[in-house]
Amino acid sequence: MTATETVNTLRRTVADLHRELTRYELVIWTAGNVSARVPGEDLMVIKPSGVSYDDLGPDSMVVTDLHGNLVEGDLAPSSDTAAHAYVYRHMPEVGGVVHTHSPYATAWAARGEPIPCVLTMIADEFGGEVPVGPFALIGDDSIGRGIVETLRDSRSPAVLMRNHGPFTVGRDARAAVKAAVMVEDVARTVHFAHQLGTPHVIDESAVDRLYERYQNVYGQ
């Protein structure tokens, strides 16, 4: 597959994945974004800024370099482009990045509180608590730096950026979207658990065993 064919395929994939954000009610209006690294190139495909989800299609996706400079497309890239680009430059294993303002995960971010590992699903998916990243302003790569600094020392594919919301990463864009769906689900469930009492944190050795099984044995 040529580089052009790869980019065109990713345009379709990234456009389709934005529908998953609305399907799972992780975003409202024009907030949120999905991006994908172009394999073998210093490029990424990302949602344009301020465009309705109903109007997002392959042709409206934009291509930038890994410093956020527009390479292909007629629209301005997402306002979070610098953050995505910083992640790709500093985490070469990452092939997809997602940002949402999903309500329960964002509520934890507003409190500046990690989501504790009190469910086997959290151990499976996140390998421990979902960590909190530092407060950072939008517009430059400050958010990206916070994401990288936090996730470098964590098995979690999700970080709750303080007073902002969740960012998730994955080996590709679909995996990052899955993490965004899952972090909202566990944020909601643990919130409910707190209403009933104090949930119990899973022992670290059990977390390790659960994470290892899920990551390496579960599925086809």
Secondary structure, 3 states (H helix, E strand, C coil): CCHHHHHHHHHHHHHHHHHHHHHCCCCCCCCCEEEEEECCCCEEEECECCCCHHHCCHHHCEEEECCCCEEECCCCECCCHHHHHHHHHHCCCCCEEEECCCHHHHHHHHHCCCECCCCHHHHHHHCCCECEECCCCCCCCHHHHHHHHHHCCCCCCEEEECCCEEEEEECCHHHHHHHHHHHHHHHHHHHHHHHHCCCCCCCHHHHHHHHHHHHHCCCC
